[in-house]
Each structure stands twice: as structure tokens, then as C-alpha cells.
Amino acid sequence: MAYRKIGFLVEMSWNFIQESSQLWNAGTLPVEFRPTQSFLAPAVRTSSSGIVNNSTAEVEVQKSGKVVFISAVAVSQGHNIGHCIWIAN
């Protein structure tokens, strides 16, 4: 996961192996990167070969700065891939 702030916008992108369907708490963003409101953003779920899996994945970015990645099903060597932008506090 990588994120950066440009003016009042924050951009976050990710591409990592997430094999289980358990929630993964990636940590908490610094205060200046936190969104004005909590939100969910869609992500892409792929198999190890890069083929898109027919299941959902998403990220939840909370107003408190907590970042949680969610995957609907367990996929061996599955990747959670995505990108989102929000307005910072």
C-alpha cells in the first residue's frame, strides 16, 4: 500500500497478496491524510495468474484513519489490487 497527499487530495494504491477472506487491518493513516468521512472503495481480486476473480474486494478508509482491506473469498496467491482518492481533513 502506498499513499501520498497532493494539496488537499490523498491518493492511495495497493497491490498485495491476500489469500484469506479475513479482514486485514493495514494500520492507521497520519492525521493530515485522513478523510473527512469514512468510505468504502472497490478493489480488484485476481488469481495468482493475474486473471480477475469473480469475487469482491474492497478497502474501508475510516474517518479515524484506520485502513481495512476486505476480500469476499479465500484465493490461493490471490491479489487485492486497487486505487482510490479522497479529500483530506
PyMOL Python script that loads the backbone (N, CA, C, O; Angstrom):
from pymol import cmd

cmd.read_pdbstr("""\
ATOM      1  N   MET A   1       0.840  -1.160   0.000  1.00  0.00           N
ATOM      2  CA  MET A   1       0.000   0.000   0.000  1.00  0.00           C
ATOM      3  C   MET A   1       0.894   1.234   0.000  1.00  0.00           C
ATOM      4  O   MET A   1       1.871   1.310   0.744  1.00  0.00           O
ATOM      5  N   ALA A   2       0.550   2.179  -0.829  1.00  0.00           N
ATOM      6  CA  ALA A   2       1.277   3.449  -0.877  1.00  0.00           C
ATOM      7  C   ALA A   2       0.261   4.577  -0.935  1.00  0.00           C
ATOM      8  O   ALA A   2      -0.790   4.441  -1.562  1.00  0.00           O
ATOM      9  N   TYR A   3       0.569   5.678  -0.290  1.00  0.00           N
ATOM     10  CA  TYR A   3      -0.323   6.826  -0.343  1.00  0.00           C
ATOM     11  C   TYR A   3       0.505   8.102  -0.366  1.00  0.00           C
ATOM     12  O   TYR A   3       1.641   8.140   0.106  1.00  0.00           O
ATOM     13  N   ARG A   4      -0.102   9.152  -0.932  1.00  0.00           N
ATOM     14  CA  ARG A   4       0.556  10.450  -0.992  1.00  0.00           C
ATOM     15  C   ARG A   4      -0.504  11.537  -0.987  1.00  0.00           C
ATOM     16  O   ARG A   4      -1.658  11.308  -1.349  1.00  0.00           O
ATOM     17  N   LYS A   5      -0.088  12.723  -0.568  1.00  0.00           N
ATOM     18  CA  LYS A   5      -1.011  13.850  -0.500  1.00  0.00           C
ATOM     19  C   LYS A   5      -0.539  14.928  -1.467  1.00  0.00           C
ATOM     20  O   LYS A   5       0.632  15.306  -1.477  1.00  0.00           O
ATOM     21  N   ILE A   6      -1.471  15.413  -2.277  1.00  0.00           N
ATOM     22  CA  ILE A   6      -1.203  16.491  -3.223  1.00  0.00           C
ATOM     23  C   ILE A   6      -2.245  17.575  -2.930  1.00  0.00           C
ATOM     24  O   ILE A   6      -3.415  17.422  -3.279  1.00  0.00           O
ATOM     25  N   GLY A   7      -1.822  18.661  -2.296  1.00  0.00           N
ATOM     26  CA  GLY A   7      -2.783  19.676  -1.876  1.00  0.00           C
ATOM     27  C   GLY A   7      -3.710  19.100  -0.825  1.00  0.00           C
ATOM     28  O   GLY A   7      -3.252  18.628   0.216  1.00  0.00           O
ATOM     29  N   PHE A   8      -5.024  19.133  -1.088  1.00  0.00           N
ATOM     30  CA  PHE A   8      -5.995  18.570  -0.144  1.00  0.00           C
ATOM     31  C   PHE A   8      -6.446  17.164  -0.550  1.00  0.00           C
ATOM     32  O   PHE A   8      -7.278  16.568   0.135  1.00  0.00           O
ATOM     33  N   LEU A   9      -5.911  16.621  -1.656  1.00  0.00           N
ATOM     34  CA  LEU A   9      -6.272  15.279  -2.110  1.00  0.00           C
ATOM     35  C   LEU A   9      -5.256  14.242  -1.641  1.00  0.00           C
ATOM     36  O   LEU A   9      -4.051  14.495  -1.627  1.00  0.00           O
ATOM     37  N   VAL A  10      -5.758  13.078  -1.261  1.00  0.00           N
ATOM     38  CA  VAL A  10      -4.907  11.945  -0.912  1.00  0.00           C
ATOM     39  C   VAL A  10      -5.174  10.840  -1.924  1.00  0.00           C
ATOM     40  O   VAL A  10      -6.325  10.522  -2.222  1.00  0.00           O
ATOM     41  N   GLU A  11      -4.112  10.263  -2.445  1.00  0.00           N
ATOM     42  CA  GLU A  11      -4.200   9.155  -3.396  1.00  0.00           C
ATOM     43  C   GLU A  11      -3.582   7.927  -2.746  1.00  0.00           C
ATOM     44  O   GLU A  11      -2.491   7.999  -2.179  1.00  0.00           O
ATOM     45  N   MET A  12      -4.279   6.803  -2.830  1.00  0.00           N
ATOM     46  CA  MET A  12      -3.760   5.549  -2.271  1.00  0.00           C
ATOM     47  C   MET A  12      -3.878   4.454  -3.328  1.00  0.00           C
ATOM     48  O   MET A  12      -4.906   4.343  -3.996  1.00  0.00           O
ATOM     49  N   SER A  13      -2.840   3.656  -3.478  1.00  0.00           N
ATOM     50  CA  SER A  13      -2.892   2.498  -4.383  1.00  0.00           C
ATOM     51  C   SER A  13      -2.303   1.298  -3.651  1.00  0.00           C
ATOM     52  O   SER A  13      -1.495   1.441  -2.733  1.00  0.00           O
ATOM     53  N   TRP A  14      -2.735   0.096  -4.088  1.00  0.00           N
ATOM     54  CA  TRP A  14      -2.265  -1.127  -3.448  1.00  0.00           C
ATOM     55  C   TRP A  14      -2.293  -2.284  -4.433  1.00  0.00           C
ATOM     56  O   TRP A  14      -3.066  -2.289  -5.391  1.00  0.00           O
ATOM     57  N   ASN A  15      -1.448  -3.249  -4.184  1.00  0.00           N
ATOM     58  CA  ASN A  15      -1.365  -4.495  -4.950  1.00  0.00           C
ATOM     59  C   ASN A  15      -0.574  -5.463  -4.086  1.00  0.00           C
ATOM     60  O   ASN A  15       0.656  -5.424  -4.061  1.00  0.00           O
ATOM     61  N   PHE A  16      -1.279  -6.327  -3.382  1.00  0.00           N
ATOM     62  CA  PHE A  16      -0.611  -7.247  -2.467  1.00  0.00           C
ATOM     63  C   PHE A  16      -1.339  -8.587  -2.432  1.00  0.00           C
ATOM     64  O   PHE A  16      -2.504  -8.683  -2.819  1.00  0.00           O
ATOM     65  N   ILE A  17      -0.651  -9.604  -1.974  1.00  0.00           N
ATOM     66  CA  ILE A  17      -1.259 -10.933  -1.843  1.00  0.00           C
ATOM     67  C   ILE A  17      -2.140 -10.949  -0.604  1.00  0.00           C
ATOM     68  O   ILE A  17      -1.692 -10.638   0.500  1.00  0.00           O
ATOM     69  N   GLN A  18      -3.399 -11.317  -0.805  1.00  0.00           N
ATOM     70  CA  GLN A  18      -4.350 -11.503   0.290  1.00  0.00           C
ATOM     71  C   GLN A  18      -5.064 -12.817   0.021  1.00  0.00           C
ATOM     72  O   GLN A  18      -6.014 -12.870  -0.761  1.00  0.00           O
ATOM     73  N   GLU A  19      -4.607 -13.864   0.666  1.00  0.00           N
ATOM     74  CA  GLU A  19      -5.134 -15.204   0.386  1.00  0.00           C
ATOM     75  C   GLU A  19      -6.404 -15.534   1.154  1.00  0.00           C
ATOM     76  O   GLU A  19      -7.197 -16.355   0.692  1.00  0.00           O
ATOM     77  N   SER A  20      -6.622 -14.924   2.309  1.00  0.00           N
ATOM     78  CA  SER A  20      -7.787 -15.280   3.118  1.00  0.00           C
ATOM     79  C   SER A  20      -8.916 -14.274   2.935  1.00  0.00           C
ATOM     80  O   SER A  20      -8.739 -13.213   2.336  1.00  0.00           O
ATOM     81  N   SER A  21     -10.072 -14.631   3.464  1.00  0.00           N
ATOM     82  CA  SER A  21     -11.213 -13.721   3.411  1.00  0.00           C
ATOM     83  C   SER A  21     -11.345 -12.938   4.719  1.00  0.00           C
ATOM     84  O   SER A  21     -12.339 -12.246   4.936  1.00  0.00           O
ATOM     85  N   GLN A  22     -10.348 -13.051   5.577  1.00  0.00           N
ATOM     86  CA  GLN A  22     -10.367 -12.303   6.836  1.00  0.00           C
ATOM     87  C   GLN A  22     -10.047 -10.832   6.583  1.00  0.00           C
ATOM     88  O   GLN A  22      -9.301 -10.496   5.664  1.00  0.00           O
ATOM     89  N   LEU A  23     -10.617  -9.970   7.405  1.00  0.00           N
ATOM     90  CA  LEU A  23     -10.310  -8.547   7.309  1.00  0.00           C
ATOM     91  C   LEU A  23      -8.837  -8.346   7.644  1.00  0.00           C
ATOM     92  O   LEU A  23      -8.307  -8.984   8.554  1.00  0.00           O
ATOM     93  N   TRP A  24      -8.177  -7.455   6.903  1.00  0.00           N
ATOM     94  CA  TRP A  24      -6.787  -7.137   7.191  1.00  0.00           C
ATOM     95  C   TRP A  24      -6.678  -5.662   7.547  1.00  0.00           C
ATOM     96  O   TRP A  24      -6.902  -4.789   6.709  1.00  0.00           O
ATOM     97  N   ASN A  25      -6.329  -5.395   8.803  1.00  0.00           N
ATOM     98  CA  ASN A  25      -6.145  -4.029   9.267  1.00  0.00           C
ATOM     99  C   ASN A  25      -4.734  -3.603   8.885  1.00  0.00           C
ATOM    100  O   ASN A  25      -3.756  -4.089   9.453  1.00  0.00           O
ATOM    101  N   ALA A  26      -4.634  -2.694   7.918  1.00  0.00           N
ATOM    102  CA  ALA A  26      -3.333  -2.280   7.398  1.00  0.00           C
ATOM    103  C   ALA A  26      -2.683  -1.200   8.246  1.00  0.00           C
ATOM    104  O   ALA A  26      -1.515  -0.876   8.028  1.00  0.00           O
ATOM    105  N   GLY A  27      -3.400  -0.635   9.203  1.00  0.00           N
ATOM    106  CA  GLY A  27      -2.839   0.405  10.056  1.00  0.00           C
ATOM    107  C   GLY A  27      -3.692   1.656  10.046  1.00  0.00           C
ATOM    108  O   GLY A  27      -4.837   1.645   9.591  1.00  0.00           O
ATOM    109  N   THR A  28      -3.115   2.735  10.554  1.00  0.00           N
ATOM    110  CA  THR A  28      -3.831   4.000  10.681  1.00  0.00           C
ATOM    111  C   THR A  28      -3.052   5.101   9.971  1.00  0.00           C
ATOM    112  O   THR A  28      -1.842   5.236  10.154  1.00  0.00           O
ATOM    113  N   LEU A  29      -3.746   5.873   9.172  1.00  0.00           N
ATOM    114  CA  LEU A  29      -3.132   6.983   8.441  1.00  0.00           C
ATOM    115  C   LEU A  29      -2.781   8.126   9.401  1.00  0.00           C
ATOM    116  O   LEU A  29      -3.476   8.323  10.398  1.00  0.00           O
ATOM    117  N   PRO A  30      -1.720   8.878   9.117  1.00  0.00           N
ATOM    118  CA  PRO A  30      -1.430  10.082   9.901  1.00  0.00           C
ATOM    119  C   PRO A  30      -2.596  11.067   9.797  1.00  0.00           C
ATOM    120  O   PRO A  30      -3.342  11.042   8.818  1.00  0.00           O
ATOM    121  N   VAL A  31      -2.752  11.917  10.782  1.00  0.00           N
ATOM    122  CA  VAL A  31      -3.896  12.837  10.870  1.00  0.00           C
ATOM    123  C   VAL A  31      -4.096  13.637   9.583  1.00  0.00           C
ATOM    124  O   VAL A  31      -5.230  13.782   9.127  1.00  0.00           O
ATOM    125  N   GLU A  32      -3.027  14.155   8.991  1.00  0.00           N
ATOM    126  CA  GLU A  32      -3.171  15.008   7.803  1.00  0.00           C
ATOM    127  C   GLU A  32      -3.597  14.252   6.543  1.00  0.00           C
ATOM    128  O   GLU A  32      -3.897  14.882   5.529  1.00  0.00           O
ATOM    129  N   PHE A  33      -3.630  12.911   6.584  1.00  0.00           N
ATOM    130  CA  PHE A  33      -4.040  12.098   5.437  1.00  0.00           C
ATOM    131  C   PHE A  33      -5.457  11.525   5.595  1.00  0.00           C
ATOM    132  O   PHE A  33      -5.962  10.882   4.675  1.00  0.00           O
ATOM    133  N   ARG A  34      -6.082  11.740   6.708  1.00  0.00           N
ATOM    134  CA  ARG A  34      -7.383  11.130   6.993  1.00  0.00           C
ATOM    135  C   ARG A  34      -8.514  11.786   6.208  1.00  0.00           C
ATOM    136  O   ARG A  34      -8.499  12.996   5.985  1.00  0.00           O
ATOM    137  N   PRO A  35      -9.509  10.976   5.784  1.00  0.00           N
ATOM    138  CA  PRO A  35     -10.640  11.535   5.027  1.00  0.00           C
ATOM    139  C   PRO A  35     -11.606  12.301   5.928  1.00  0.00           C
ATOM    140  O   PRO A  35     -11.631  12.106   7.143  1.00  0.00           O
ATOM    141  N   THR A  36     -12.395  13.170   5.312  1.00  0.00           N
ATOM    142  CA  THR A  36     -13.397  13.917   6.075  1.00  0.00           C
ATOM    143  C   THR A  36     -14.561  13.019   6.498  1.00  0.00           C
ATOM    144  O   THR A  36     -15.232  13.303   7.489  1.00  0.00           O
ATOM    145  N   GLN A  37     -14.804  11.935   5.751  1.00  0.00           N
ATOM    146  CA  GLN A  37     -15.845  10.955   6.067  1.00  0.00           C
ATOM    147  C   GLN A  37     -15.317   9.554   5.759  1.00  0.00           C
ATOM    148  O   GLN A  37     -14.506   9.387   4.848  1.00  0.00           O
ATOM    149  N   SER A  38     -15.765   8.553   6.505  1.00  0.00           N
ATOM    150  CA  SER A  38     -15.405   7.162   6.222  1.00  0.00           C
ATOM    151  C   SER A  38     -15.998   6.744   4.879  1.00  0.00           C
ATOM    152  O   SER A  38     -17.052   7.243   4.487  1.00  0.00           O
ATOM    153  N   PHE A  39     -15.327   5.828   4.167  1.00  0.00           N
ATOM    154  CA  PHE A  39     -15.863   5.350   2.894  1.00  0.00           C
ATOM    155  C   PHE A  39     -15.333   3.955   2.568  1.00  0.00           C
ATOM    156  O   PHE A  39     -14.320   3.511   3.108  1.00  0.00           O
ATOM    157  N   LEU A  40     -16.046   3.281   1.670  1.00  0.00           N
ATOM    158  CA  LEU A  40     -15.617   2.005   1.085  1.00  0.00           C
ATOM    159  C   LEU A  40     -15.298   2.256  -0.376  1.00  0.00           C
ATOM    160  O   LEU A  40     -16.000   3.014  -1.046  1.00  0.00           O
ATOM    161  N   ALA A  41     -14.243   1.626  -0.877  1.00  0.00           N
ATOM    162  CA  ALA A  41     -13.899   1.742  -2.300  1.00  0.00           C
ATOM    163  C   ALA A  41     -13.692   0.337  -2.850  1.00  0.00           C
ATOM    164  O   ALA A  41     -13.117  -0.511  -2.167  1.00  0.00           O
ATOM    165  N   PRO A  42     -14.150   0.074  -4.076  1.00  0.00           N
ATOM    166  CA  PRO A  42     -13.975  -1.257  -4.664  1.00  0.00           C
ATOM    167  C   PRO A  42     -12.525  -1.527  -5.027  1.00  0.00           C
ATOM    168  O   PRO A  42     -11.738  -0.610  -5.261  1.00  0.00           O
ATOM    169  N   ALA A  43     -12.195  -2.806  -5.067  1.00  0.00           N
ATOM    170  CA  ALA A  43     -10.870  -3.254  -5.479  1.00  0.00           C
ATOM    171  C   ALA A  43     -11.047  -4.416  -6.451  1.00  0.00           C
ATOM    172  O   ALA A  43     -12.160  -4.902  -6.649  1.00  0.00           O
ATOM    173  N   VAL A  44      -9.966  -4.851  -7.045  1.00  0.00           N
ATOM    174  CA  VAL A  44      -9.990  -5.989  -7.965  1.00  0.00           C
ATOM    175  C   VAL A  44      -9.341  -7.178  -7.266  1.00  0.00           C
ATOM    176  O   VAL A  44      -8.307  -7.040  -6.612  1.00  0.00           O
ATOM    177  N   ARG A  45      -9.953  -8.331  -7.409  1.00  0.00           N
ATOM    178  CA  ARG A  45      -9.435  -9.570  -6.837  1.00  0.00           C
ATOM    179  C   ARG A  45      -8.955 -10.427  -7.986  1.00  0.00           C
ATOM    180  O   ARG A  45      -9.736 -10.730  -8.888  1.00  0.00           O
ATOM    181  N   THR A  46      -7.670 -10.836  -7.984  1.00  0.00           N
ATOM    182  CA  THR A  46      -7.146 -11.672  -9.058  1.00  0.00           C
ATOM    183  C   THR A  46      -6.568 -12.968  -8.507  1.00  0.00           C
ATOM    184  O   THR A  46      -6.233 -13.064  -7.327  1.00  0.00           O
ATOM    185  N   SER A  47      -6.459 -13.950  -9.371  1.00  0.00           N
ATOM    186  CA  SER A  47      -5.771 -15.189  -9.022  1.00  0.00           C
ATOM    187  C   SER A  47      -4.271 -14.974  -9.203  1.00  0.00           C
ATOM    188  O   SER A  47      -3.852 -13.909  -9.657  1.00  0.00           O
ATOM    189  N   SER A  48      -3.468 -15.960  -8.856  1.00  0.00           N
ATOM    190  CA  SER A  48      -2.008 -15.830  -8.982  1.00  0.00           C
ATOM    191  C   SER A  48      -1.571 -15.617 -10.430  1.00  0.00           C
ATOM    192  O   SER A  48      -0.501 -15.061 -10.679  1.00  0.00           O
ATOM    193  N   SER A  49      -2.401 -16.060 -11.392  1.00  0.00           N
ATOM    194  CA  SER A  49      -2.068 -15.892 -12.808  1.00  0.00           C
ATOM    195  C   SER A  49      -2.416 -14.490 -13.327  1.00  0.00           C
ATOM    196  O   SER A  49      -2.097 -14.147 -14.466  1.00  0.00           O
ATOM    197  N   GLY A  50      -3.075 -13.681 -12.479  1.00  0.00           N
ATOM    198  CA  GLY A  50      -3.460 -12.333 -12.886  1.00  0.00           C
ATOM    199  C   GLY A  50      -4.864 -12.238 -13.449  1.00  0.00           C
ATOM    200  O   GLY A  50      -5.326 -11.148 -13.786  1.00  0.00           O
ATOM    201  N   ILE A  51      -5.551 -13.371 -13.554  1.00  0.00           N
ATOM    202  CA  ILE A  51      -6.924 -13.365 -14.061  1.00  0.00           C
ATOM    203  C   ILE A  51      -7.853 -12.866 -12.966  1.00  0.00           C
ATOM    204  O   ILE A  51      -7.766 -13.311 -11.822  1.00  0.00           O
ATOM    205  N   VAL A  52      -8.746 -11.940 -13.316  1.00  0.00           N
ATOM    206  CA  VAL A  52      -9.670 -11.371 -12.338  1.00  0.00           C
ATOM    207  C   VAL A  52     -10.582 -12.465 -11.815  1.00  0.00           C
ATOM    208  O   VAL A  52     -11.177 -13.226 -12.578  1.00  0.00           O
ATOM    209  N   ASN A  53     -10.678 -12.522 -10.497  1.00  0.00           N
ATOM    210  CA  ASN A  53     -11.520 -13.496  -9.819  1.00  0.00           C
ATOM    211  C   ASN A  53     -12.930 -12.920  -9.720  1.00  0.00           C
ATOM    212  O   ASN A  53     -13.087 -11.711  -9.545  1.00  0.00           O
ATOM    213  N   ASN A  54     -13.942 -13.749  -9.829  1.00  0.00           N
ATOM    214  CA  ASN A  54     -15.332 -13.278  -9.782  1.00  0.00           C
ATOM    215  C   ASN A  54     -15.819 -13.180  -8.336  1.00  0.00           C
ATOM    216  O   ASN A  54     -16.846 -13.757  -7.977  1.00  0.00           O
ATOM    217  N   SER A  55     -15.077 -12.450  -7.518  1.00  0.00           N
ATOM    218  CA  SER A  55     -15.484 -12.177  -6.145  1.00  0.00           C
ATOM    219  C   SER A  55     -15.123 -10.734  -5.822  1.00  0.00           C
ATOM    220  O   SER A  55     -14.362 -10.100  -6.552  1.00  0.00           O
ATOM    221  N   THR A  56     -15.657 -10.232  -4.757  1.00  0.00           N
ATOM    222  CA  THR A  56     -15.443  -8.822  -4.443  1.00  0.00           C
ATOM    223  C   THR A  56     -14.269  -8.613  -3.493  1.00  0.00           C
ATOM    224  O   THR A  56     -13.905  -9.489  -2.708  1.00  0.00           O
ATOM    225  N   ALA A  57     -13.706  -7.449  -3.593  1.00  0.00           N
ATOM    226  CA  ALA A  57     -12.683  -6.978  -2.663  1.00  0.00           C
ATOM    227  C   ALA A  57     -12.890  -5.476  -2.537  1.00  0.00           C
ATOM    228  O   ALA A  57     -13.386  -4.823  -3.455  1.00  0.00           O
ATOM    229  N   GLU A  58     -12.508  -4.948  -1.405  1.00  0.00           N
ATOM    230  CA  GLU A  58     -12.651  -3.517  -1.199  1.00  0.00           C
ATOM    231  C   GLU A  58     -11.747  -3.054  -0.078  1.00  0.00           C
ATOM    232  O   GLU A  58     -11.154  -3.855   0.645  1.00  0.00           O
ATOM    233  N   VAL A  59     -11.656  -1.737   0.049  1.00  0.00           N
ATOM    234  CA  VAL A  59     -10.920  -1.119   1.144  1.00  0.00           C
ATOM    235  C   VAL A  59     -11.886  -0.210   1.884  1.00  0.00           C
ATOM    236  O   VAL A  59     -12.720   0.458   1.272  1.00  0.00           O
ATOM    237  N   GLU A  60     -11.768  -0.192   3.184  1.00  0.00           N
ATOM    238  CA  GLU A  60     -12.523   0.749   4.005  1.00  0.00           C
ATOM    239  C   GLU A  60     -11.512   1.712   4.613  1.00  0.00           C
ATOM    240  O   GLU A  60     -10.578   1.295   5.297  1.00  0.00           O
ATOM    241  N   VAL A  61     -11.706   3.001   4.359  1.00  0.00           N
ATOM    242  CA  VAL A  61     -10.870   4.029   4.962  1.00  0.00           C
ATOM    243  C   VAL A  61     -11.785   4.800   5.907  1.00  0.00           C
ATOM    244  O   VAL A  61     -12.720   5.474   5.476  1.00  0.00           O
ATOM    245  N   GLN A  62     -11.501   4.691   7.189  1.00  0.00           N
ATOM    246  CA  GLN A  62     -12.357   5.298   8.193  1.00  0.00           C
ATOM    247  C   GLN A  62     -11.927   6.732   8.502  1.00  0.00           C
ATOM    248  O   GLN A  62     -10.765   7.099   8.325  1.00  0.00           O
ATOM    249  N   LYS A  63     -12.867   7.517   8.958  1.00  0.00           N
ATOM    250  CA  LYS A  63     -12.600   8.907   9.342  1.00  0.00           C
ATOM    251  C   LYS A  63     -11.482   8.980  10.377  1.00  0.00           C
ATOM    252  O   LYS A  63     -10.744   9.963  10.436  1.00  0.00           O
ATOM    253  N   SER A  64     -11.363   7.935  11.193  1.00  0.00           N
ATOM    254  CA  SER A  64     -10.319   7.863  12.221  1.00  0.00           C
ATOM    255  C   SER A  64      -8.938   7.590  11.622  1.00  0.00           C
ATOM    256  O   SER A  64      -7.929   7.676  12.322  1.00  0.00           O
ATOM    257  N   GLY A  65      -8.891   7.256  10.310  1.00  0.00           N
ATOM    258  CA  GLY A  65      -7.633   6.957   9.642  1.00  0.00           C
ATOM    259  C   GLY A  65      -7.330   5.474   9.527  1.00  0.00           C
ATOM    260  O   GLY A  65      -6.361   5.092   8.871  1.00  0.00           O
ATOM    261  N   LYS A  66      -8.140   4.632  10.151  1.00  0.00           N
ATOM    262  CA  LYS A  66      -7.931   3.186  10.074  1.00  0.00           C
ATOM    263  C   LYS A  66      -8.210   2.705   8.649  1.00  0.00           C
ATOM    264  O   LYS A  66      -9.212   3.085   8.044  1.00  0.00           O
ATOM    265  N   VAL A  67      -7.305   1.857   8.113  1.00  0.00           N
ATOM    266  CA  VAL A  67      -7.439   1.309   6.763  1.00  0.00           C
ATOM    267  C   VAL A  67      -7.599  -0.208   6.879  1.00  0.00           C
ATOM    268  O   VAL A  67      -6.750  -0.893   7.451  1.00  0.00           O
ATOM    269  N   VAL A  68      -8.712  -0.722   6.323  1.00  0.00           N
ATOM    270  CA  VAL A  68      -9.020  -2.149   6.404  1.00  0.00           C
ATOM    271  C   VAL A  68      -9.295  -2.684   5.006  1.00  0.00           C
ATOM    272  O   VAL A  68     -10.099  -2.118   4.265  1.00  0.00           O
ATOM    273  N   PHE A  69      -8.625  -3.780   4.645  1.00  0.00           N
ATOM    274  CA  PHE A  69      -8.851  -4.433   3.354  1.00  0.00           C
ATOM    275  C   PHE A  69      -9.751  -5.639   3.557  1.00  0.00           C
ATOM    276  O   PHE A  69      -9.599  -6.389   4.522  1.00  0.00           O
ATOM    277  N   ILE A  70     -10.691  -5.816   2.634  1.00  0.00           N
ATOM    278  CA  ILE A  70     -11.730  -6.834   2.735  1.00  0.00           C
ATOM    279  C   ILE A  70     -11.746  -7.656   1.458  1.00  0.00           C
ATOM    280  O   ILE A  70     -11.661  -7.107   0.360  1.00  0.00           O
ATOM    281  N   SER A  71     -11.856  -8.972   1.598  1.00  0.00           N
ATOM    282  CA  SER A  71     -11.964  -9.861   0.454  1.00  0.00           C
ATOM    283  C   SER A  71     -13.084 -10.853   0.727  1.00  0.00           C
ATOM    284  O   SER A  71     -13.182 -11.385   1.833  1.00  0.00           O
ATOM    285  N   ALA A  72     -13.935 -11.110  -0.272  1.00  0.00           N
ATOM    286  CA  ALA A  72     -15.104 -11.962  -0.076  1.00  0.00           C
ATOM    287  C   ALA A  72     -14.762 -13.443   0.056  1.00  0.00           C
ATOM    288  O   ALA A  72     -15.436 -14.167   0.788  1.00  0.00           O
ATOM    289  N   VAL A  73     -13.728 -13.900  -0.639  1.00  0.00           N
ATOM    290  CA  VAL A  73     -13.376 -15.324  -0.607  1.00  0.00           C
ATOM    291  C   VAL A  73     -11.866 -15.503  -0.500  1.00  0.00           C
ATOM    292  O   VAL A  73     -11.089 -14.611  -0.843  1.00  0.00           O
ATOM    293  N   ALA A  74     -11.471 -16.676  -0.017  1.00  0.00           N
ATOM    294  CA  ALA A  74     -10.052 -17.022   0.043  1.00  0.00           C
ATOM    295  C   ALA A  74      -9.603 -17.520  -1.326  1.00  0.00           C
ATOM    296  O   ALA A  74     -10.279 -18.352  -1.932  1.00  0.00           O
ATOM    297  N   VAL A  75      -8.481 -17.027  -1.815  1.00  0.00           N
ATOM    298  CA  VAL A  75      -7.927 -17.438  -3.101  1.00  0.00           C
ATOM    299  C   VAL A  75      -6.429 -17.665  -2.906  1.00  0.00           C
ATOM    300  O   VAL A  75      -5.715 -16.756  -2.480  1.00  0.00           O
ATOM    301  N   SER A  76      -5.955 -18.853  -3.211  1.00  0.00           N
ATOM    302  CA  SER A  76      -4.534 -19.138  -3.074  1.00  0.00           C
ATOM    303  C   SER A  76      -3.718 -18.190  -3.954  1.00  0.00           C
ATOM    304  O   SER A  76      -3.949 -18.110  -5.160  1.00  0.00           O
ATOM    305  N   GLN A  77      -2.781 -17.485  -3.364  1.00  0.00           N
ATOM    306  CA  GLN A  77      -1.946 -16.492  -4.059  1.00  0.00           C
ATOM    307  C   GLN A  77      -2.780 -15.396  -4.714  1.00  0.00           C
ATOM    308  O   GLN A  77      -2.349 -14.788  -5.693  1.00  0.00           O
ATOM    309  N   GLY A  78      -3.979 -15.140  -4.173  1.00  0.00           N
ATOM    310  CA  GLY A  78      -4.844 -14.092  -4.714  1.00  0.00           C
ATOM    311  C   GLY A  78      -4.306 -12.711  -4.389  1.00  0.00           C
ATOM    312  O   GLY A  78      -3.705 -12.505  -3.335  1.00  0.00           O
ATOM    313  N   HIS A  79      -4.519 -11.775  -5.282  1.00  0.00           N
ATOM    314  CA  HIS A  79      -4.072 -10.404  -5.091  1.00  0.00           C
ATOM    315  C   HIS A  79      -5.267  -9.480  -4.886  1.00  0.00           C
ATOM    316  O   HIS A  79      -6.322  -9.674  -5.489  1.00  0.00           O
ATOM    317  N   ASN A  80      -5.096  -8.491  -4.047  1.00  0.00           N
ATOM    318  CA  ASN A  80      -6.068  -7.426  -3.838  1.00  0.00           C
ATOM    319  C   ASN A  80      -5.425  -6.179  -4.448  1.00  0.00           C
ATOM    320  O   ASN A  80      -4.370  -5.737  -3.992  1.00  0.00           O
ATOM    321  N   ILE A  81      -6.055  -5.615  -5.470  1.00  0.00           N
ATOM    322  CA  ILE A  81      -5.477  -4.519  -6.240  1.00  0.00           C
ATOM    323  C   ILE A  81      -6.478  -3.370  -6.307  1.00  0.00           C
ATOM    324  O   ILE A  81      -7.666  -3.595  -6.537  1.00  0.00           O
ATOM    325  N   GLY A  82      -6.010  -2.153  -6.111  1.00  0.00           N
ATOM    326  CA  GLY A  82      -6.933  -1.033  -6.220  1.00  0.00           C
ATOM    327  C   GLY A  82      -6.260   0.326  -6.135  1.00  0.00           C
ATOM    328  O   GLY A  82      -5.044   0.448  -5.985  1.00  0.00           O
ATOM    329  N   HIS A  83      -7.113   1.347  -6.239  1.00  0.00           N
ATOM    330  CA  HIS A  83      -6.676   2.736  -6.240  1.00  0.00           C
ATOM    331  C   HIS A  83      -7.859   3.589  -5.823  1.00  0.00           C
ATOM    332  O   HIS A  83      -8.978   3.344  -6.274  1.00  0.00           O
ATOM    333  N   CYS A  84      -7.644   4.582  -4.977  1.00  0.00           N
ATOM    334  CA  CYS A  84      -8.724   5.497  -4.612  1.00  0.00           C
ATOM    335  C   CYS A  84      -8.147   6.862  -4.250  1.00  0.00           C
ATOM    336  O   CYS A  84      -6.959   6.996  -3.956  1.00  0.00           O
ATOM    337  N   ILE A  85      -9.018   7.871  -4.279  1.00  0.00           N
ATOM    338  CA  ILE A  85      -8.646   9.250  -3.979  1.00  0.00           C
ATOM    339  C   ILE A  85      -9.717   9.840  -3.071  1.00  0.00           C
ATOM    340  O   ILE A  85     -10.904   9.564  -3.246  1.00  0.00           O
ATOM    341  N   TRP A  86      -9.297  10.657  -2.094  1.00  0.00           N
ATOM    342  CA  TRP A  86     -10.254  11.318  -1.233  1.00  0.00           C
ATOM    343  C   TRP A  86      -9.744  12.695  -0.815  1.00  0.00           C
ATOM    344  O   TRP A  86      -8.576  13.032  -1.012  1.00  0.00           O
ATOM    345  N   ILE A  87     -10.649  13.480  -0.232  1.00  0.00           N
ATOM    346  CA  ILE A  87     -10.307  14.794   0.285  1.00  0.00           C
ATOM    347  C   ILE A  87      -9.911  14.636   1.745  1.00  0.00           C
ATOM    348  O   ILE A  87     -10.648  14.052   2.539  1.00  0.00           O
ATOM    349  N   ALA A  88      -8.744  15.159   2.091  1.00  0.00           N
ATOM    350  CA  ALA A  88      -8.242  15.061   3.460  1.00  0.00           C
ATOM    351  C   ALA A  88      -8.852  16.138   4.337  1.00  0.00           C
ATOM    352  O   ALA A  88      -9.352  17.153   3.851  1.00  0.00           O
ATOM    353  N   ASN A  89      -8.799  15.895   5.640  1.00  0.00           N
ATOM    354  CA  ASN A  89      -9.272  16.892   6.608  1.00  0.00           C
ATOM    355  C   ASN A  89      -8.538  18.200   6.464  1.00  0.00           C
ATOM    356  O   ASN A  89      -8.813  19.146   7.201  1.00  0.00           O
TER     357      ASN A  89
END
""", "prot")
cmd.dss("prot")
cmd.show_as("cartoon", "prot")
cmd.util.cbc("prot")
cmd.orient("prot")
